[in-house]
Each structure stands twice: as structure tokens, then as C-alpha cells.
């Protein structure tokens, strides 16, 4: 009679197999969870993690997207290589940040917020800087780097304000003629007072910067850049025809030659006038020409008399004095502009901590690792249980001496 065996394992048997080795299974599951958690915490997440911070940048003229010196502002300059270098060098804890690789691999970016105004996109001044986490050892280091970038933008604004030159170049002024000098001074005066007017229009006359109000600074500049004094110098120059001392002799020679030529013209015109018998209109025109030449020669006499070393030196001294006063007023304006920019240039971060994205929760990894470890360990335990040696032979198998027909040999 042949025995037939039915192969297969029930769920209950699997559970009993696992139950016999439950501590080994749990230990293996916990080990798997720990390994996966550490792997994601120190390898996977740092490579995929991103840090971002949103902030609002405002400074005088930011609504026009212009720097204080008039140059154009671009929010992409916030992450320019120079800005990254300045941020890294500003703190020793950031010295290991590889900004070259960061730039090369585009691992840092900046976005600007826009609103629609009159069917035009306008920047609001809100910017978000995002950087890959693999360059930083912690969130604190990353957010410090982003904050330093924002501070670099503030320094850039103040630096451009301090670089604005309201003064006249000394060499240019020294080489200019008296007429050109007065023109330069008039333009400088207009530039200084217009700058104060713009500040006052934006911040009000009572706004204080550097210890005084804007209206006080403007009043002082108006006195230093005296309009009446400038007009007086202009009238004196027109009447006297001053030239620099090194050109005085040449100018006197030119005037004398012009005077001689005018005398010759006058004589010729008088002869023409005497020879004319009719033509009242022509007579009047010639007489007028003669009168103009006579007046001009009188002016030449006055100019020659005025062209002395003493008079020229005195006039030059007055021009130089006004120049010095305006230069001082221009420097004061630059200082006021810098002080105003320092007060009005600000960075406001929306949150104090950097936002983290792109990483997987370690809690999820731990749970998943535990379940994976439990499954793998359970499979291993079950396979080992199924491979156990065949069960020992049953007692019935030992009755091999029995006669097939049930008969014994002792009959």
C-alpha cells in the first residue's frame, strides 16, 4: 500500500515558525530600520535637501529698480559670484562652502515676486533664495549663508551711494577756462540742490540724517553755493574778459590787434559815409556799424586795463573760493546720501529659519525600514524551517516482518 503526502504550509505554521524566532526577527527589523534611517539622514537627504528663505529688500529708489548711483538693479545680482564670495568670507563658519561648484552646477537660485499693475509686471521687492543642502553641515549654516547674501545686497546699496560723486574733478576744473569753470559751478549747484529736493519729496523736509534735517542741509547748501555770488562772477567775467595768468599777455596782444583793426574799419566806414550823397537807410546802417566798433574799442580799453596780474589773481581766488565751498557742499551731500541709505536700506526675512524641502521624513524611513526588515527576516526564518531534516520514520514503518497475507511462519 503506497503512502501519499500532501505538500504545502499553512499560515498558522508560518506564524509558528516566526514565533519561535520572534526576537531574532525583531532585532533584524530594528537593525534594518536603523541602517536605512542613518543612510537617509547622512547620505540621501543631504544630497537632495534644499534650503530657502524669503525676504523683503527695500532701499531708497528700490521702486524704480535703480541703485543710488543711477545704475540698474537686477535681483539676480543677489547670487552673483561676487556676492557669494563676500558672503562666504564674512564668517569663518562659511569658509568651507564651495561656491565655485555651487555656481557651476546651478545649485543656488533666486526668484522675485511680481504683481500686475496697469497690465505690467512689477517687482514687489520680495525675493527667495534657494540653495542645495549638500554644501552645508546644518540648517543653521545654510540660513546663515543666505542671511549673509542679503546683508551683502545691503552693503552693495550703501557702497553705490558712497560712490556717487557730486564733486567736480579737480584736474578738469583746473584746466578749464574761467567761463567753463563758472558753467561747471552752476551745474554743480543745480545738481546738489536737486538731490536734496528729491530726498525731501520722498522723505519730507524734517527727515533727519546725520544729525540734521534735510531742509537744514539744503539751506546750508544753497548758501554755500550762492546763486548771487555766481551771477556776480559771471557778470564780472563778461565785463572784464579775464583769462588765466599764463594767457594774459597773449590776450592783451589779441585785444590790441583787434583794436587796431577796428580803428581801420571805422576809418574806412567814415570815408564811405562821407562819399555817399543819397540813401538815408544806408547812412544809418553804416553809422550804426561805426558806433558798434567804437563801443567795442572802449570795451577793449577797459578789458586791457583790467587784465592785470592783481585783478586776475583776485578773480581766480573768488572762483576758487566758490569752488571749494561747493566741493564741501557736495561732500556733505554724499555723506547725507550714505546716512540716508544706511537708515532706509533694510532686509526683512519672512521667517527666522530656513525652509527645508526635497528630503524624506526619517520617521517614514524608520517605519518602512522596520517593516522591510521584518519581512526579510520572516522569509529567512520560514525558509530555514522548511529545510529541516525529514521527520523520523513512524512505528508502523518498522513492521516489515509481517506477512503480506497476514500469516505467520510459525504455523
C-alpha positions in Angstrom: 0.0 0.0 0.0 1.6 3.4 -1.1 1.5 6.4 1.2 0.7 9.8 -0.4 1.9 13.2 1.2 0.2 16.5 0.6 2.8 19.3 0.2 2.2 22.9 1.5 2.4 25.0 4.6 -0.4 26.8 6.3 -0.4 30.4 7.6 -0.5 29.1 11.1 2.6 27.1 10.6 4.4 30.1 9.2 3.4 32.1 12.2 4.6 29.4 14.5 7.9 29.3 12.7 8.3 33.1 13.1 7.1 33.0 16.6 9.8 30.5 17.6 12.4 33.1 16.4 10.5 36.3 17.1 13.4 38.1 19.0 15.7 37.4 16.1 13.2 38.8 13.6 12.6 41.9 15.7 16.3 42.5 16.2 16.9 42.2 12.4 14.0 44.5 11.7 15.3 47.1 14.1 18.7 46.9 12.6 17.3 47.4 9.2 15.4 50.4 10.3 18.5 52.0 12.0 20.7 51.4 8.9 18.1 52.9 6.5 17.5 55.9 8.8 21.2 56.6 9.1 21.7 56.2 5.3 18.9 58.7 4.5 19.9 61.0 7.4 23.6 61.3 6.4 23.7 60.4 2.7 20.5 60.6 0.8 18.7 63.6 2.4 21.7 65.9 2.5 22.2 65.3 -1.3 18.5 66.1 -2.1 17.8 68.7 0.6 17.1 72.3 -0.3 17.1 75.3 2.0 15.2 78.5 1.1 14.5 81.8 2.8 12.1 84.6 1.6 12.9 88.2 2.4 11.9 91.8 1.5 14.7 94.2 0.3 14.0 97.9 0.4 16.3 100.9 -0.2 15.9 104.5 -1.5 14.8 104.2 -5.1 14.1 100.5 -5.0 10.7 101.1 -6.5 12.5 102.4 -9.6 14.8 99.4 -9.7 17.8 101.8 -9.7 20.7 101.9 -7.3 21.5 105.3 -5.6 24.2 105.9 -8.3 21.6 105.5 -11.1 22.7 102.1 -12.3 20.1 99.4 -12.9 19.2 96.9 -10.2 18.8 93.2 -11.0 17.7 90.8 -8.4 19.9 88.1 -10.0 22.9 90.1 -8.6 21.8 88.8 -5.2 23.5 85.5 -6.1 26.3 86.8 -8.3 29.7 85.2 -7.8 31.0 88.4 -6.1 28.0 88.3 -3.7 28.6 84.6 -2.9 32.3 85.3 -2.3 31.5 88.2 0.1 29.0 86.1 2.0 31.4 83.2 2.4 34.3 85.5 3.5 32.1 87.3 6.0 32.1 84.4 8.5 34.6 81.7 9.3 32.0 79.1 9.7 31.2 79.5 6.0 34.8 79.3 4.7 34.3 75.7 3.5 31.3 76.4 1.3 32.3 75.5 -2.3 30.8 78.5 -4.2 32.7 77.6 -7.4 30.9 74.2 -7.6 27.7 75.8 -6.4 27.8 78.2 -9.3 29.0 75.7 -11.8 26.2 73.2 -11.1 23.5 75.8 -10.6 22.8 74.7 -7.1 21.7 78.2 -6.0 18.8 80.3 -7.3 16.8 83.4 -6.6 13.2 84.2 -7.6 11.4 87.5 -7.4 7.7 88.1 -6.7 5.8 90.1 -9.2 2.4 91.8 -9.2 0.4 93.2 -12.1 0.0 97.0 -12.2 -1.6 98.6 -15.2 -1.1 95.4 -17.2 2.6 95.5 -16.4 4.6 93.1 -14.2 6.2 95.0 -11.3 8.5 93.6 -8.7 7.3 93.8 -5.1 10.7 93.6 -3.5 10.1 90.1 -2.2 12.9 87.6 -3.1 13.5 84.0 -2.3 17.0 82.4 -2.3 17.1 78.6 -2.6 20.4 76.6 -2.2 21.2 72.9 -2.2 21.8 71.4 1.2 24.8 69.4 0.3 27.1 72.4 0.8 26.2 72.9 4.4 26.6 70.8 7.6 23.3 72.0 9.1 20.3 74.2 8.5 21.8 76.9 10.8 24.8 77.1 8.5 22.6 77.3 5.4 20.4 80.0 6.8 23.5 82.0 7.9 24.8 81.9 4.4 21.5 83.2 2.9 21.4 85.9 5.5 24.9 87.0 4.7 23.9 87.1 1.0 21.1 89.5 1.9 23.5 91.6 4.0 25.8 91.7 1.0 23.0 93.3 -1.0 22.6 96.0 1.7 26.3 96.7 1.6 26.2 96.9 -2.2 23.5 99.6 -2.0 25.4 101.6 0.6 28.6 101.2 -1.4 27.0 102.6 -4.5 25.6 105.5 -2.5 29.1 106.3 -1.2 30.5 106.1 -4.7 28.2 108.9 -6.1 30.4 111.9 -7.0 28.7 115.2 -6.7 32.0 117.0 -6.8 33.8 118.4 -9.8 37.1 116.7 -10.8 40.0 118.8 -9.6 42.1 118.3 -12.7 39.2 119.1 -15.0 38.4 122.2 -13.1 42.0 123.4 -13.1 42.3 123.1 -16.8 39.0 124.8 -17.7 38.7 128.5 -18.7 37.0 130.9 -16.4 33.8 130.7 -18.4 33.9 126.9 -18.3 34.6 127.0 -14.6 31.5 129.1 -13.9 29.4 126.8 -16.1 30.6 123.8 -14.1 29.9 125.5 -10.8 26.4 126.4 -12.0 25.7 122.8 -13.0 27.1 121.5 -9.7 24.9 123.9 -7.7 21.8 122.7 -9.6 22.8 119.0 -9.1 23.3 119.5 -5.3 20.0 121.3 -4.7 18.1 118.9 -7.0 19.4 116.0 -5.0 18.1 117.5 -1.7 14.8 118.3 -3.4 14.4 114.7 -4.4 15.2 113.4 -0.9 12.7 115.9 0.6 10.0 114.9 -1.8 10.4 111.3 -0.9 11.1 111.5 2.9 9.8 115.0 3.9 11.8 118.1 4.8 12.0 117.2 8.5 13.6 113.8 7.9 16.9 113.6 9.9 20.0 112.0 8.5 23.4 112.5 10.1 22.1 114.8 12.9 20.3 117.4 10.8 17.1 117.6 8.8 17.1 117.5 5.0 15.7 121.1 4.9 18.6 122.3 7.0 21.2 120.6 4.8 19.5 122.1 1.7 19.5 125.6 3.2 23.2 125.3 4.0 24.0 124.1 0.5 22.0 127.0 -1.0 24.1 129.4 1.0 27.4 127.7 0.2 26.6 127.5 -3.5 25.5 131.2 -3.5 23.4 131.9 -6.6 24.0 135.7 -6.4 27.8 135.2 -6.0 27.8 133.0 -9.0 25.9 135.6 -11.0 28.2 138.4 -9.9 31.3 136.4 -11.0 29.6 135.7 -14.4 28.8 139.5 -14.9 32.4 140.4 -13.9 33.9 137.9 -16.3 31.7 139.2 -19.2 32.7 142.8 -18.5 36.4 142.3 -17.9 37.2 139.3 -20.1 39.6 137.6 -17.6 41.8 134.9 -18.7 44.3 132.8 -16.8 47.6 134.5 -15.9 49.6 132.4 -18.3 47.4 133.6 -21.1 47.3 137.3 -20.1 50.0 138.6 -22.4 48.6 136.8 -25.4 45.1 138.0 -24.7 46.3 141.7 -24.4 48.1 141.3 -27.7 44.9 140.0 -29.3 42.9 142.8 -27.9 45.3 145.5 -29.1 45.3 143.9 -32.6 41.5 143.9 -32.6 41.5 147.5 -31.5 43.8 148.5 -34.4 41.7 146.6 -36.9 38.5 148.2 -35.5 40.1 151.7 -35.9 40.9 150.8 -39.6 37.3 149.7 -40.1 36.0 152.8 -38.5 38.1 155.0 -40.8 37.0 153.1 -43.9 33.4 153.3 -42.9 33.6 157.0 -42.3 35.2 157.6 -45.7 32.4 155.6 -47.2 29.9 157.6 -45.3 31.4 160.9 -46.4 31.4 159.8 -50.1 27.7 159.0 -50.0 25.2 161.7 -51.1 21.9 159.8 -51.0 20.5 156.8 -49.3 19.3 157.6 -45.8 18.9 154.0 -44.9 22.4 153.1 -45.9 23.8 156.1 -44.0 22.0 154.8 -40.8 23.4 151.3 -41.2 27.0 152.5 -41.7 26.6 154.9 -38.7 25.4 152.1 -36.6 28.3 149.9 -37.6 30.7 152.7 -36.7 29.0 153.1 -33.3 29.3 149.4 -32.5 33.0 149.4 -33.3 33.6 152.5 -31.2 31.8 150.9 -28.3 33.8 147.7 -28.8 37.1 149.6 -28.7 36.0 151.3 -25.5 35.4 147.8 -24.1 38.8 146.7 -25.3 40.4 149.5 -23.4 38.6 148.5 -20.3 39.5 144.9 -20.7 43.2 145.7 -21.3 43.2 147.9 -18.2 41.5 145.1 -16.2 43.9 142.4 -17.4 46.4 142.8 -14.7 48.0 140.1 -12.5 46.4 141.6 -9.5 42.9 141.6 -10.9 43.1 138.1 -12.4 44.5 136.6 -9.3 41.7 138.2 -7.2 39.1 136.9 -9.6 40.6 133.5 -9.7 40.7 133.5 -5.9 37.0 134.2 -5.8 36.2 131.5 -8.3 38.4 129.1 -6.3 36.7 130.0 -3.1 33.3 129.3 -4.5 34.6 126.0 -5.9 35.9 125.0 -2.5 32.6 125.8 -0.9 30.7 123.8 -3.5 33.1 120.9 -3.2 32.4 120.9 0.6 28.7 121.0 0.0 29.0 118.1 -2.4 30.9 116.0 0.1 28.2 116.9 2.7 25.5 115.7 0.3 27.4 112.4 -0.3 27.6 111.9 3.5 23.9 112.6 3.8 23.1 110.2 1.0 25.1 107.4 2.6 23.5 108.1 6.0 20.0 108.1 4.5 20.7 104.8 2.6 22.1 103.2 5.8 18.8 104.2 7.6 16.4 103.2 4.8 18.1 100.1 3.4 16.7 97.1 5.1 16.2 93.4 4.7 13.2 91.8 6.4 13.1 88.0 6.5 9.6 86.4 6.4 10.8 83.7 8.8 13.8 83.3 11.1 14.6 79.8 10.0 15.2 78.4 6.5 12.5 76.3 5.0 13.6 72.7 4.2 12.4 70.8 1.2 13.3 67.8 -1.0 14.1 65.4 1.8 12.2 62.3 3.0 10.9 62.1 6.6 13.2 60.0 8.8 10.1 58.7 10.7 8.7 57.3 7.5 12.1 55.8 6.6 12.3 54.2 10.1 8.9 52.6 9.9 9.5 51.4 6.3 12.9 50.0 7.3 11.4 48.1 10.2 8.6 46.6 8.0 11.1 45.7 5.3 13.5 44.1 7.9 10.6 42.2 9.4 9.5 40.9 6.0 13.0 39.8 5.0 13.8 38.2 8.4 10.4 36.4 8.4 11.1 35.0 4.9 14.6 33.8 6.0 13.2 32.1 9.2 10.5 30.4 7.2 12.9 29.1 4.6 15.1 27.7 7.2 12.2 26.0 8.9 11.1 24.4 5.6 14.6 23.0 5.0 14.6 21.0 8.4 15.5 17.2 8.1 12.7 14.8 7.3 10.7 13.6 10.2 11.8 10.3 11.8 10.0 7.1 10.5 6.7 6.3 12.2 6.4 3.0 14.3 4.2 1.4 11.6 7.0 1.6 9.1 9.0 -0.9 11.3 6.6 -3.8 10.8 8.4 -5.1 7.9 8.4 -8.7 9.1 4.7 -9.1 8.6 3.5 -11.5 6.0 1.7 -9.9 3.1 -1.2 -12.1 3.6 -1.2 -11.6 7.4 0.0 -15.2 8.0 3.0 -16.1 10.4 5.7 -18.6 9.5 5.1 -20.5 12.8 2.0 -22.3 11.7 
